């Protein structure tokens, strides 16, 4: 086991279920019972894992890694991370090797993420969140009638899975607020058989969950400070930080870096004719179109007013121009409620158009103004 965070092995699709799920025979690590000498090593690693968690900025990646680390430590076949939203628990992460192999990761996640768990109904995860105390069950189908929670067998029935052992811990902030729960499913021994979770794992996973809760809170707060409140894409502040990072990476690895600046044509007319509420709606729709039509690692930002800046890492000029032309077409064809919307777009690339981040921005701006001079609804290069 390495001390740094690791992603699930791509050859073993990671997916999961909840205190209402799952089992199989794909192992994630070593046996279900932990040798005493491993405890000290795991405690040391836990500190380094916590440091790695707090450095992760992407919330989705952070949540997946939390579950992956917990599964790796406990040799769990599956894992679920619930986040509290009002009176419901949402399946934020679903990992389960056996289910992913049998029905596919996408299908598995769709089955669970579409059905949140209500806190006003008895469930293992709900009980953990409401009490702040961990639950370790050798067999979820063997709960006594006096138990304060129930196992929802419907998830198992729906996926033809068999959940046996379950360890659920709260994601509790230092203030005491429980923002979710981490659920581990079916500990596996060296032969791949399902066994109960070793009780000595409880304190380890509880500590990991506490670190995770702080990391989740900080990442959420950071996302709020880096997001444009109207469009929910990144703001200018985040753009500048990422531009500096990507420019340094460009210099180090000599990979091309492109910037696409996009300005809506005659947007003032929308505000003048239909009001600012209509204009806000158009900006939200444009932002969503840009995000939906871009790769997950493309940085889409609202640069100001009706202007957007899109950062394309490791993308040469030709690729950036193709992207820009595609975005122009997407906007032109989209049936906006308030009429046709087009955009003027500028493209610039390092190293062709400069050496620094400022050079890249200035070159993209020049190209944008050239697109407007050419009559708008066009793409120009620096």
C-alpha positions in Angstrom: 0.0 0.0 0.0 1.4 3.4 -0.9 1.2 6.4 1.3 -0.2 8.6 -1.4 -3.7 8.7 -2.7 -4.4 6.2 -5.4 -7.2 5.9 -7.9 -9.0 2.6 -8.4 -7.3 0.3 -10.8 -8.7 1.0 -14.3 -8.8 -2.7 -14.9 -11.1 -3.1 -12.0 -14.0 -0.7 -12.4 -14.9 0.8 -9.1 -18.5 1.2 -8.3 -20.7 0.7 -5.3 -23.9 0.3 -3.3 -25.2 1.5 0.0 -26.3 0.2 3.3 -28.8 -1.2 0.9 -26.5 -3.0 -1.5 -24.0 -5.4 -2.5 -21.4 -8.1 -2.9 -19.2 -9.9 -5.4 -15.8 -11.4 -5.6 -13.4 -8.7 -6.8 -10.8 -7.8 -4.2 -9.4 -4.4 -3.4 -6.3 -5.2 -1.4 -5.4 -7.9 1.2 -7.4 -10.0 3.6 -10.3 -8.9 5.7 -8.5 -9.3 9.0 -5.6 -6.9 9.8 -2.3 -8.1 11.2 -1.4 -6.1 14.3 1.9 -4.9 12.7 -0.2 -3.4 9.8 -2.1 -1.1 12.2 0.9 1.1 13.0 1.8 1.4 9.3 -1.8 2.3 8.4 -2.0 5.0 11.0 1.2 6.5 9.6 -0.3 6.4 6.1 -3.5 7.9 7.3 -1.7 11.2 8.0 -0.3 11.3 4.5 -3.6 10.4 3.0 -5.2 13.3 4.9 -2.6 15.7 3.5 -3.3 14.4 0.0 -7.1 14.8 0.4 -6.8 18.4 1.5 -4.8 19.3 -1.6 -7.5 18.0 -4.0 -9.5 20.9 -5.5 -12.0 18.9 -7.7 -14.9 17.8 -5.5 -15.9 14.9 -7.7 -12.4 13.5 -7.8 -12.0 14.1 -4.0 -15.1 12.1 -3.2 -14.1 9.2 -5.5 -10.7 9.1 -3.9 -12.1 9.1 -0.3 -14.1 5.9 -1.1 -11.2 4.3 -3.0 -8.8 4.9 -0.1 -11.3 3.5 2.5 -11.9 0.4 0.3 -8.2 -0.1 -0.1 -7.5 0.1 3.6 -10.4 -2.3 4.5 -10.3 -4.6 1.5 -13.9 -3.7 0.8 -15.6 -4.9 -2.4 -17.8 -1.8 -2.6 -18.3 1.6 -1.1 -20.8 4.4 -1.1 -20.4 8.0 -0.1 -23.7 9.8 0.9 -23.9 13.6 1.1 -26.7 15.2 3.1 -29.0 17.5 1.2 -31.9 18.7 3.2 -33.9 15.7 4.4 -32.3 13.3 1.9 -29.0 11.5 1.4 -27.7 11.6 -2.1 -25.4 8.9 -3.6 -22.4 11.1 -4.4 -20.1 8.1 -5.1 -21.0 4.5 -5.9 -18.2 1.9 -6.2 -18.6 -1.8 -6.4 -16.3 -4.1 -8.4 -18.7 -7.0 -8.7 -21.6 -4.9 -9.9 -19.5 -2.9 -12.3 -18.2 -6.0 -14.0 -21.7 -7.5 -14.3 -23.9 -4.6 -15.3 -21.4 -1.9 -16.1 -20.3 1.1 -14.1 -22.6 3.6 -15.7 -25.7 1.4 -15.3 -24.8 0.7 -11.7 -24.3 4.4 -10.8 -27.6 5.3 -12.6 -29.5 2.8 -10.6 -28.4 4.1 -7.2 -27.9 7.8 -7.9 -31.5 8.2 -9.1 -32.9 7.1 -5.7 -31.9 9.2 -2.7 -32.3 7.9 0.8 -34.8 9.8 3.0 -33.6 10.6 6.5 -37.1 10.3 7.9 -37.1 6.6 7.1 -35.0 4.1 9.0 -31.8 3.2 7.3 -28.3 2.3 8.4 -26.7 5.4 6.8 -29.5 7.7 8.1 -28.9 6.3 11.6 -25.2 7.0 11.4 -25.7 10.5 10.2 -28.4 11.3 12.9 -26.4 9.9 15.8 -22.8 10.6 14.6 -21.8 7.0 15.6 -20.3 4.3 13.3 -22.1 1.0 12.7 -20.3 -2.3 11.9 -22.6 -5.1 10.9 -21.3 -8.7 10.1 -24.5 -9.5 8.1 -27.1 -6.8 7.3 -29.8 -9.5 6.8 -29.4 -10.6 10.4 -30.6 -7.5 12.2 -32.7 -8.0 15.3 -36.3 -6.6 15.5 -35.1 -4.2 18.2 -32.6 -2.5 15.9 -33.1 1.3 15.5 -32.4 1.0 11.7 -33.4 -1.3 8.8 -31.5 -2.6 5.8 -33.1 -1.7 2.5 -32.9 -5.0 0.7 -34.6 -3.5 -2.4 -31.3 -2.3 -3.8 -29.9 -5.8 -3.6 -33.1 -7.2 -5.2 -32.9 -4.6 -8.0 -29.2 -5.5 -8.9 -29.2 -9.2 -8.0 -26.5 -8.5 -5.4 -26.0 -9.8 -1.9 -24.8 -7.4 0.7 -23.4 -9.0 3.8 -20.9 -7.1 5.9 -21.2 -3.3 6.2 -19.2 -0.6 7.9 -20.7 2.9 8.0 -19.0 5.9 9.5 -20.2 9.5 9.7 -18.5 12.3 7.7 -18.4 14.7 10.7 -16.8 18.1 10.7 -14.9 19.4 13.8 -18.0 21.5 14.7 -20.0 18.3 15.1 -22.1 18.7 11.9 -22.5 15.5 10.0 -22.5 16.2 6.3 -22.7 12.7 5.1 -21.7 9.1 5.6 -19.1 6.7 4.2 -20.4 3.2 3.7 -18.1 0.2 3.0 -19.6 -3.0 1.7 -18.4 -6.7 2.0 -14.9 -7.0 3.4 -13.0 -9.7 1.4 -10.4 -12.1 2.8 -7.3 -13.3 0.9 -9.4 -15.9 -1.0 -12.1 -13.4 -2.1 -14.7 -14.6 0.4 -16.9 -12.0 2.2 -16.0 -11.6 5.9 -17.0 -9.2 8.7 -15.0 -5.9 8.9 -12.2 -6.2 11.4 -13.3 -3.9 14.4 -9.8 -2.4 14.4 -10.6 -0.8 11.1 -13.4 1.3 12.7 -11.1 3.9 14.3 -9.0 4.1 11.1 -11.9 4.7 8.8 -13.5 7.1 11.4 -10.3 9.1 11.3 -10.2 9.0 7.5 -13.9 10.1 7.4 -13.1 13.1 9.7 -10.3 14.2 7.5 -12.5 13.7 4.5 -15.3 15.9 6.0 -12.9 18.8 6.4 -11.5 18.3 2.9 -15.1 18.2 1.5 -16.1 21.4 3.4 -12.9 23.2 2.3 -13.4 22.2 -1.3 -17.0 23.3 -1.3 -16.1 26.7 0.1 -13.3 27.0 -2.5 -15.6 26.1 -5.3 -18.0 28.8 -4.1 -15.2 31.4 -4.1 -14.2 30.3 -7.6 -17.6 30.0 -9.2 -19.7 32.7 -10.9 -22.9 32.8 -8.9 -25.1 33.5 -12.0 -23.8 30.9 -14.4 -22.1 28.4 -12.0 -19.0 28.2 -14.2 -15.6 29.3 -12.9 -15.0 33.0 -12.4 -12.2 35.3 -13.5 -10.2 34.7 -10.3 -10.1 31.0 -10.9 -9.2 31.5 -14.5 -6.1 33.6 -13.6 -4.9 30.9 -11.2 -5.4 28.1 -13.7 -3.8 30.1 -16.5 -0.7 30.6 -14.4 -0.6 26.9 -13.6 -1.1 25.8 -17.1 1.5 28.3 -18.4 4.1 26.9 -16.0 3.2 23.4 -17.2 3.5 24.5 -20.8 7.1 25.8 -20.2 8.1 22.7 -18.3 6.7 20.1 -20.7 6.6 22.1 -23.9 2.9 21.2 -24.4 0.7 23.7 -26.3 -1.7 25.8 -24.4 -4.7 27.5 -26.1 -7.2 30.2 -25.0 -10.6 30.7 -26.6 -12.4 34.0 -25.8 -16.0 34.2 -26.7 -18.2 37.3 -26.7 -21.9 37.2 -27.4 -23.1 39.3 -30.3 -25.6 42.1 -29.7 -26.2 40.8 -26.2 -27.2 44.4 -25.1 -30.3 44.1 -27.4 -31.5 41.1 -25.3 -31.4 43.1 -22.1 -32.9 46.2 -23.7 -35.8 44.4 -25.4 -36.6 41.7 -22.8 -35.0 42.9 -19.5 -32.0 41.8 -17.5 -33.8 38.7 -16.2 -33.9 37.4 -19.8 -30.3 38.3 -20.3 -29.4 36.4 -17.2 -31.2 33.3 -18.5 -29.3 33.5 -21.8 -26.0 33.7 -20.0 -26.9 30.7 -17.9 -27.9 28.7 -21.0 -24.7 29.7 -22.9 -22.5 28.7 -19.9 -24.3 25.3 -19.7 -23.9 24.7 -23.4 -20.2 25.5 -23.2 -19.7 23.1 -20.3 -21.8 20.3 -21.9 -20.0 20.5 -25.2 -16.5 20.6 -23.6 -14.2 17.9 -22.2 -14.3 17.5 -18.4 -10.8 19.0 -18.0 -11.6 22.1 -20.1 -11.7 25.2 -18.0 -14.9 27.3 -18.9 -15.1 30.6 -17.1 -17.2 33.7 -17.2 -14.6 36.3 -17.9 -17.0 39.3 -17.4 -20.3 40.5 -18.7 -21.2 38.5 -21.7 -17.7 37.3 -22.3 -16.4 33.8 -21.6 -12.9 32.5 -21.6 -12.1 28.8 -22.2 -8.7 27.4 -21.4 -7.6 24.4 -23.5 -4.6 22.6 -22.0 -2.4 20.5 -24.3 -4.3 21.8 -27.3 -2.6 23.2 -30.4 -3.9 26.0 -32.5 -5.7 23.7 -35.0 -7.5 21.9 -32.2 -8.5 25.2 -30.5 -9.9 26.6 -33.8 -11.9 23.4 -34.4 -13.3 23.7 -30.9 -14.1 27.4 -31.3 -15.9 26.8 -34.6 -17.9 24.0 -33.0 -19.0 26.3 -30.2 -20.1 28.9 -32.6 -22.3 26.4 -34.4 -23.7 25.1 -31.2 -24.8 28.6 -30.1 -26.2 29.5 -33.4 -28.3 26.4 -33.7 -29.6 26.4 -30.1 -33.3 27.5 -29.8 -32.9 30.3 -27.2 -36.3 31.5 -26.0 -35.4 35.2 -26.7 -34.2 34.7 -30.3 -31.0 33.7 -32.1 -27.8 34.1 -30.3 -24.3 34.1 -31.9 -20.8 34.8 -30.7 -17.5 36.3 -31.9 -14.6 34.1 -30.9 -10.8 34.7 -30.6 -8.2 32.0 -30.5 -4.6 32.2 -29.3 -2.0 29.6 -28.5 1.3 29.3 -26.7 4.1 29.3 -27.9 3.0 30.7 -31.3 1.3 33.9 -29.9 3.6 34.7 -27.0 5.6 33.4 -24.1 3.6 34.4 -21.0 0.0 34.2 -19.7 -0.4 37.9 -20.4 0.7 37.4 -23.9 -1.9 34.7 -24.4 -4.7 36.8 -23.1 -3.7 39.9 -25.1 -3.4 37.8 -28.3 -6.8 36.1 -27.8 -8.4 39.6 -27.2 -6.9 40.9 -30.5 -8.3 37.9 -32.3 -11.8 38.4 -30.7 -11.9 42.0 -31.8 -10.9 40.9 -35.3 -13.8 38.5 -35.3 -16.1 41.3 -34.5 -14.6 43.5 -37.1 -15.2 40.8 -39.7 -19.0 41.0 -39.0 -19.4 38.8 -35.8 -20.5 35.2 -35.6 -16.9 34.3 -36.6 -13.7 32.8 -35.4 -10.4 34.6 -35.7 -6.8 33.6 -34.7 -4.2 35.9 -33.3 
